[in-house]
Amino acid sequence: MATRKPKTNGGVVRRKPESAKNGSIRVVSSETEANKTASRRTGPMFPTIEQIRLRAYELYLSRGATHGDEVEDWLNAERELMES
């Protein structure tokens, strides 16, 4: 009989804590974990994908909602958020 490997999330295996005796499952997003780690650092915080996406959309709207400059909007949004 073949054994199954546990599913991983980006190479990280998450085990249920010993305190979870009732079988409950705790879902943790990687973005939340990244923000917690970033908040412990003394250096700059990096914007989340959602923040960049929203700012890029605002830039897209501000230039008349014309297509063709999506990458430039994304990079400008990322740069603006990193500077603030």
PyMOL commands that set and color helices and strands:
alter all, ss='L'
color gray80, all
select helices_A, chain A and resi 30-40+49-62+70-83
alter helices_A, ss='H'
color red, helices_A
deselect
rebuild
show_as cartoon
